[in-house]
Structure formats: C-alpha cells, structure tokens
Amino acid sequence: MIERELEIPAPDGVCDAVFYQPEAGRTLPGVFFLTDIGGIRPSQRQMARRLAESGYAVLLPNIFYRTRRPPAFDFQANFRDERTRARMAELTTPLTPEAVERDAHAFAAYLAVQESVAPGPMGVVGLCFSGALAVRFAAALPNLISAAASFHGGRLFVDAPTSPHLLLPRIKAHLYFGHAIEDSSMPAEAIEKFNQSLAAWGGRYTSEIYDGAYHSWTVPDSPVYNEPQAERAFAKLIELFATALH
C-alpha cells in the first residue's frame, strides 16, 4: 500500500489530503473518501486504506481545510458539550453548498491527473455529516461521478432551499444510502420523505435502514461501532463501485 501526504490547490486555500493506491504501476478508478465530522484521523485513514486495497485510488481530503488541519478536535469531543458544538459549527459553517461545489471541481481536477488514476468515472463516499457532501459532489460533477454512497448521512432531507434532496435532478450517478436507526440527524420521517424524492427522481438508487445500527456505526473508533453491520456496509460499497466504476 502506497500512502502519500498531499497539499492540493483549492478554491479557498491549500487543502491537506492523503492519497492511497494499492501498488505502483497500476491505474485504478479514482474515489473520494469524505470524512465524518471528526476529520482525518487513524480510523478514517484505516477505512480509506481498506477501500484502496479493494482496487481503487483513494483521495482522503481534509474537508475542513478552511478552518484547521487535523486533528479537527484537539480535545475530547463530547457532542452534548458546548465546546464540542462550537467546534462543530466552526468546522461546518464554511462548507456552504457553493464552497462544496468548488471543492468538488478542484479535488476532481487534482485526482484526474494522477498517474495511478484511470481515466473515466469516479466514485465518492461520505459518512455522517459528509453523506450530504457526497450528494453534492455527485451533483457538481454529474458527468464524472458515477457512484455515490452515504452511510448514516445526516440532513439529506430538510425543509430548506439548500436541502441535498433538491439536487437529485442534477445527478446521473448510481446512489446508495445506508441509514441508521433512531438518528436525530436523519429521523424516520426524513428518511421516508427522502425515499419519496429518490423514487420521483427515477435514477438508480438503493436506500435502506441498517437494523440495530446507530449513527456512526461504520466507524471503528465510534462508541456505537457495529462490526457486523459495518462489514455489510463495506460490502455494499464495494458492490456499488464494482458495478458503476468498471
């Protein structure tokens, strides 16, 4: 496994990132791995590395580059604590829909010219907060992103003009959504409305709830990590990419 630390010229500064490729001398489909709110750290590197081992050239960008370099939290995060909530706002506020679209174009331009990245379609996967960003990447790059996945993604359907579900008409990718149970960022009513929007969109998609899996169940350092369901999620991701990117 080849792992390289990178700095990518981005619209609003320089984005630090990590690039993974299984071995030298191969060209493979390019994939964006978008971190959860905790940013780049060992668990996210582990997940991106495993995806690369399955036959992909994986870019793990610091989606919070406008705010800070890793660690996103230089203290013990407690999501009920005011200090943690303030840091979350600091990290996410700059990620407006327009900023995310600019980033998608910049990251894609960088990934496309890497010698190990095959010409052709790319994929994207997001976790928790970045599940919605994966949707935005697919909408920003409809002729490039052929597969987009979100696991325990939050706020995919909200009552706002910036709701990710409103981007569906722009998307050509094959979509996959794995939802958590009892998720305050994506409650059952929102999942139902989101599924209705997907059906009306008419593209290729799968949207399912993982039984017994709570928000962030795929992430190894999460307190609710659910290994059997995480393995199922990974298998679904590999199936999606194998179908859409080869």
N, C-alpha and C positions, 0 to 999 in steps of 0.2 A: 504494500500500500504506500503510495506517494502522497504526502501531506505537505502543502505549501501555504505559508502565510503570505497574504497579498495586501496591496493597497490599490483600490480601484478609484479612478477619477469619477466622481459622482456630481450630480447637479448642484448640491449644496455643500460640497466639501470633498474630503477623501474618505472613502469607506474601507475600513479594515475588513478582511474576509479570510476564509480558509478554503482551499481548493483540494479536493480529493480525487485521485484516479487510482484504479487498482494496480496498474503497472505501466511502465513506459512502452511506447511503441504501438499503442492501440488507440483507435479513435472510437469514441463511445458517445451515446446520446447525452446531451447536457441537461442537468437538472438543478433547480434552485431548491435548497432546503432552508426554509424560513423558520427562525427560532420562535419559541414561546416568549412570554414577557420577561423571562429570566435571562434572555440573551445567550450569547456564545459562552459555553462552559463545558466541563467534561461530558455531561450527559448528552448535550446536543452534538458535540463532536463525535461521540460514540454512535449516535443514531445516523449522522451523515456518513460516517465512515462505513457503517454496515450497508447503507444504501449503495455506496460506491462499490463495495465488494460484490454486489449483485450485478455489476456491469454498467455503471454509469459514471460520468464525470460530474462531480457534485460541487456546486458553489454554495458555501455557507457564509452569507454576508452578515455583517453587523447591521441589522436593520435600524438600529438606534444610533447610527454614526453621527447624526446631527447633535446628539446630546452627550454621549460619552462612549469611550472604549470599554470593553469588558474589564471587570465584571459590571453588569448592569446594576447589581445590588452589592455594594461593598459593606453590607451589614446583613444580619439575619432577617430575611424577609418574613413578615407576618401580615397577611393580606387583610387582617382586621385592624391593623395598626396604622395610625395617621401618617407616620413617617414612610411606611411602605406605599400607602396610597398616593402620597405626594410624589414619590419617586416614579410610580407608575404613570402619573399624569405628566411628569417631566419627560418621560421616555416616549409616550404615545402622542402627546399633543402635536409635535411637529409632523407626524405622519398623516397629513391631510390626504384626501383622495388624489389631489393633483401631485403632491410630493411622491406618493407611492407610484403613480404612473410614470413620473420622471425617472424614479429609481429603476423601475422595471426595464425601461428602454436602455438605461446606462448599464445595468448588470448584464442584460442580454447582449449588448454590443461587445462587452468585455469577454463574456463566456464564448461567444461565437468565434472569436479569432484565436482561441487557444488551440494549439496543435493537436491536443488529445480529444477535442470535441468534434464529433461528426457533424457534417452539415445536415440540416433537416430539423425535424420537430424537437422541441424541448418540453420538459415537464416541470411542475412546481408542486411542492407540498408545504402546508403550513399547519402549525399546531396552536391551539388555544387562540390567543389574540391574533396570530398570523394566519389563521384559517381564512379570515376575511381578506387578508392581503393576497393570499393565493388566488382568490376570486378576482381581485383587482389586477393581478399580473396577467391572468388569462384574458381579461377584458382589454387590457392595454396592448397585448401582443397576440391578437386573435389568429394571425397567420403564422405564428411561431410556436405558441404554447398549444400542444395537442392533448395534454393530460394535466389535470389539476386536482389535487386532493386536499381535504381538510379533515383533521382529526380533533375532536372536541373543540371545534371552532366556535367562537363567540360572536354574537351580534351580527349574524348573517342575514337576519330579517329584523329590521327595526322600523319604527314609524318615523322616518326622516328621509329627506331627499337624497341623502348620501348613503342610504342602505345598500349593501352589496347586492342584494337580490335584484335591484333595478339595473344592474349591469349585465344580466343574463343575455339580453338580445345582442350584445356585442361579442359574445363568447362562442367559439367554434370547438373548443376542447371537449374531450370526454371528462366528465366530472365525477368525483367520488366524495361523499360526505359521511364520516363516521361520527355519530353524535353520542354524547354522554347522557346518562340519566340524571335527573334532578339537578340540572345545570342552570344556575341563575343567569348565566350569560347567553343561554340558548334554551329557554324553557320549552315545555311540550307544546304550548300554543304557538310559539315562534317556529318550532320545527314543522308543525302542521302547515302553517302559512307559507313557510319556505318551500315545503314539498309541493304545495299547490302552484307556486311560482315556477318551480322546476318543470312540473307537468305542462304548464301553459307554454313554457319556453320551447319544449319539443326537442331539445337536443339529447345527447346520450348522457345518462347520469345514473348513479346509484346513491341513495340516501337512506341510511339505516341507523338504528339505535343499538348500541352495544349493551347487552344485558349485564347488569351488575357493575358497569364501568362508570366511574365518576370523572368529572372534569380533570384532565391531565393524566388519564390512566395510561397513556403510551410512554410516558417519560420516566426513565429509570430512577431519577432522583426525586420523583414526586411521592408524597406520603400516601397517595392512593394508587400507586403503580399496580397494575393488574397484569401480571405476566402472560397468562393465557390469552387474554383479550388483546394485549399488546402484540403478541405473536400473530394473532388473527389479523390485526390491523396492518401489520407489516406485510403479511401475505397478500392482503387486498391491494396494498400499494404496489407491490411488485407485479401483481397481475394486471393492474391498470397500466403501468408503464410498459410492460411487455406487450400489451395489446396496442397501445397508442403510439409508442415511440420506436417501434421496429418494423 
